[in-house]
Structure formats: C-alpha cells, structure tokens
Amino acid sequence: MTVKDELAGPLGLQACEPQDGREEAAARLIAARIAARDTEFAAMRQRLEGEEGFTGVFAACIRCHNCMTVCPICYCKTCVFKSAVFDHEPMQFVNWARQKGAYRMPADTTLFHLTRLNHMALSCVGCGMCTEACPSEIPVGMVFRAIGQRLQATFEYAAGRSLDETLPLITFKADEWTDVGE
C-alpha cells in the first residue's frame, strides 16, 4: 500500500522496500485464523448437538428481533415475524409457561430462530452484526456460521461470492442430491 508523501510524514510513516516472505507470512496468518475459526465452529456445533442443544443456546432470547433487524442480508419481502402471527402480550408467555408447569422458552421463539437459521445458513457472510445487536449476548452469528459452514460445503456454495449465483435451497434441481453422494 502506498501513502502520499504529504500524508505519510504527519503519520510517522516512512518508505520501505517490500520485504521478502510477506506472502508466506500472510498465508500462515490466514491459515492460523481459519484453524481458529474452524475450532470455534466445531465447539459451537458440539454445544448445539450436546446436552444444551439448540433451545439451550437460545434460552436467554427475549424476542427483540434485533438479530433480524440489523442483518444486512435479511431478504424476505414479507416477514412472518413482522406480522400479527407472533404478536402476543408478554404476560401471555408467562401464562403459557405456568400452564406447562415451568418457565420454558416459548415455542414461537424456537420457531423464530429455526426460521432465521433456515434463511441464514446459506446466506450468512459472518459480519457479526446479529451477535453484536443481541442484548442477551447470544452468539447468533456463530450458530449461523457453524451450521452454515457444513451446509455451504455440501452445496459448494459460498455466501457473498457472486450476486449472480442463486441460493441452492431456493432452486430446484432434480438430481442435486446425486451430486453430493446421497
């Protein structure tokens, strides 16, 4: 990267020659970051598949929908979660929990996150805005990316790679499972 001389001086930058090994160092750094990311994804998948499970990971959800609101790729023109279908008074959830004999996460909260997961598993580019927006500090983006990593590999699809590339799950192909060995 080059900086104009009138900017470099006040910033304390000096010209230097390109250093040997820069590409190799960058490749090592990228490989280390990918390995760390994959370790985090594996830990999240283990958490989701373990005793805590999906509902345990999302148990602290307060249904604010911040994760959906801030998502730069949320693509539905008409969102079922912005309709009256899930519009309930807070006490209604408490009453439902009492009827069940315990305080549990309402079924529609689980439905919300499963629906979001269905949309985001192939679309999520890992920006992290959903996680940052969550007041309950739920690692929403990590869940989407951990599950999405496997799904994207299955379909040989990378979110954000090309605007012309259609999402695999919205396109019908008669032999698509034959292609992946099923």
C-alpha positions as CSV (number, residue, x, y, z in Angstrom):
1,M,0.0,0.0,0.0
2,T,1.3,3.5,-0.8
3,V,0.5,6.7,1.0
4,K,1.1,10.1,-0.5
5,D,4.1,11.9,1.0
6,E,2.1,14.8,2.4
7,L,0.1,12.2,4.5
8,A,2.9,9.8,5.3
9,G,5.0,12.4,7.2
10,P,2.4,13.5,9.7
11,L,1.5,9.9,10.3
12,G,5.1,9.0,11.0
13,L,5.3,6.6,8.1
14,Q,8.5,6.1,6.1
15,A,9.0,4.5,2.8
16,C,10.4,1.0,2.8
17,E,11.3,-1.8,0.4
18,P,9.0,-4.8,0.1
19,Q,10.1,-7.5,2.5
20,D,10.8,-11.0,1.4
21,G,8.4,-13.6,2.8
22,R,5.5,-11.3,3.1
23,E,3.2,-13.6,1.1
24,E,4.3,-16.6,3.1
25,A,3.7,-14.7,6.4
26,A,0.2,-13.7,5.2
27,A,-0.6,-17.2,4.2
28,R,0.5,-18.5,7.6
29,L,-1.7,-15.9,9.3
30,I,-4.7,-16.7,7.2
31,A,-4.2,-20.4,7.8
32,A,-4.0,-19.8,11.6
33,R,-7.1,-17.7,11.6
34,I,-9.0,-20.3,9.5
35,A,-7.9,-23.0,12.0
36,A,-9.1,-20.9,15.0
37,R,-12.4,-20.2,13.3
38,D,-12.9,-23.9,12.5
39,T,-12.2,-24.7,16.1
40,E,-14.8,-22.2,17.2
41,F,-17.3,-23.6,14.7
42,A,-16.7,-27.2,16.0
43,A,-17.2,-26.1,19.6
44,M,-20.5,-24.4,18.7
45,R,-21.7,-27.5,16.7
46,Q,-20.8,-29.6,19.8
47,R,-22.7,-27.3,22.0
48,L,-25.8,-27.4,19.6
49,E,-25.6,-31.2,19.4
50,G,-24.9,-31.7,23.0
51,E,-26.9,-31.6,26.2
52,E,-27.6,-27.9,25.9
53,G,-28.9,-28.2,22.4
54,F,-30.4,-25.6,20.2
55,T,-33.0,-24.4,22.7
56,G,-30.4,-24.1,25.4
57,V,-28.2,-21.9,23.3
58,F,-31.2,-19.6,22.6
59,A,-32.8,-19.9,26.1
60,A,-31.9,-16.3,27.0
61,C,-33.6,-14.9,23.9
62,I,-36.0,-12.0,24.8
63,R,-37.6,-11.9,21.3
64,C,-36.4,-8.4,20.5
65,H,-35.7,-9.4,16.9
66,N,-32.6,-7.2,16.9
67,C,-30.6,-10.0,15.1
68,M,-33.1,-9.9,12.2
69,T,-33.4,-6.2,12.1
70,V,-29.7,-5.5,11.8
71,C,-29.0,-8.3,9.4
72,P,-27.7,-6.8,6.1
73,I,-28.8,-9.8,4.1
74,C,-32.3,-10.5,5.5
75,Y,-34.1,-10.9,2.2
76,C,-37.8,-11.7,2.8
77,K,-40.2,-9.0,1.4
78,T,-42.9,-10.1,3.7
79,C,-41.6,-11.3,7.1
80,V,-43.9,-13.6,9.1
81,F,-42.3,-12.3,12.2
82,K,-43.3,-8.7,11.5
83,S,-46.9,-9.8,11.2
84,A,-49.6,-10.3,13.8
85,V,-49.0,-14.0,13.9
86,F,-46.5,-13.7,16.8
87,D,-47.8,-10.5,18.4
88,H,-48.6,-11.5,22.0
89,E,-48.6,-9.6,25.2
90,P,-45.7,-10.6,27.5
91,M,-47.9,-12.0,30.2
92,Q,-49.3,-14.5,27.6
93,F,-46.0,-16.2,27.5
94,V,-45.8,-16.3,31.3
95,N,-49.3,-17.8,31.4
96,W,-48.4,-20.5,28.8
97,A,-45.3,-21.4,30.8
98,R,-47.4,-21.7,34.0
99,Q,-49.8,-24.0,32.2
100,K,-46.9,-26.2,31.3
101,G,-45.8,-26.2,35.0
102,A,-42.5,-24.5,34.4
103,Y,-40.9,-21.4,32.8
104,R,-39.7,-22.5,29.4
105,M,-38.8,-20.8,26.1
106,P,-42.0,-20.3,24.1
107,A,-42.3,-22.4,21.0
108,D,-42.5,-19.4,18.8
109,T,-39.1,-18.2,20.0
110,T,-37.7,-21.5,18.9
111,L,-39.6,-21.2,15.6
112,F,-38.2,-17.7,15.1
113,H,-34.6,-18.9,15.4
114,L,-35.1,-22.0,13.4
115,T,-36.6,-20.0,10.6
116,R,-33.8,-17.5,10.8
117,L,-31.3,-20.4,10.7
118,N,-33.0,-21.8,7.6
119,H,-32.5,-18.4,5.9
120,M,-29.1,-17.6,7.2
121,A,-27.3,-21.0,7.0
122,L,-26.6,-20.4,3.3
123,S,-26.7,-16.6,3.3
124,C,-24.7,-15.6,6.3
125,V,-21.4,-13.9,5.4
126,G,-20.3,-13.7,9.1
127,C,-20.4,-10.0,9.6
128,G,-21.4,-10.5,13.3
129,M,-23.9,-7.7,13.4
130,C,-26.6,-10.1,14.8
131,T,-24.3,-11.1,17.7
132,E,-23.4,-7.5,18.4
133,A,-27.1,-6.5,18.4
134,C,-28.2,-9.2,20.9
135,P,-28.9,-7.7,24.3
136,S,-28.8,-11.3,25.8
137,E,-25.3,-11.9,24.3
138,I,-26.4,-15.0,22.4
139,P,-23.7,-15.9,19.8
140,V,-26.3,-15.8,17.0
141,G,-23.8,-15.3,14.2
142,M,-21.6,-18.2,15.4
143,V,-24.6,-20.5,15.3
144,F,-25.5,-19.5,11.8
145,R,-21.9,-19.7,10.6
146,A,-21.1,-23.0,12.3
147,I,-24.1,-24.7,10.8
148,G,-23.8,-22.8,7.5
149,Q,-20.1,-23.9,7.1
150,R,-21.2,-27.5,6.6
151,L,-24.2,-26.7,4.5
152,Q,-22.3,-24.4,2.2
153,A,-19.6,-27.1,1.8
154,T,-22.3,-29.6,0.9
155,F,-23.6,-27.4,-1.9
156,E,-20.2,-26.0,-2.9
157,Y,-21.7,-22.5,-2.2
158,A,-20.1,-19.5,-0.6
159,A,-22.2,-16.7,0.7
160,G,-21.4,-13.4,-0.9
161,R,-19.3,-14.9,-3.6
162,S,-21.4,-13.6,-6.5
163,L,-24.7,-11.7,-6.9
164,D,-25.5,-13.8,-9.9
165,E,-25.3,-17.1,-8.0
166,T,-28.7,-18.3,-6.7
167,L,-29.1,-19.8,-3.3
168,P,-29.1,-23.6,-3.5
169,L,-32.2,-24.1,-1.4
170,I,-34.4,-21.9,-3.5
171,T,-33.5,-23.6,-6.8
172,F,-34.9,-27.0,-7.7
173,K,-32.6,-29.5,-9.3
174,A,-33.9,-33.0,-9.8
175,D,-30.5,-34.6,-9.3
176,E,-28.9,-32.3,-6.7
177,W,-28.6,-35.0,-4.0
178,T,-27.0,-37.3,-6.5
179,D,-24.3,-34.7,-7.0
180,V,-23.4,-34.7,-3.3
181,G,-23.4,-38.5,-3.0
182,E,-26.9,-39.1,-1.5
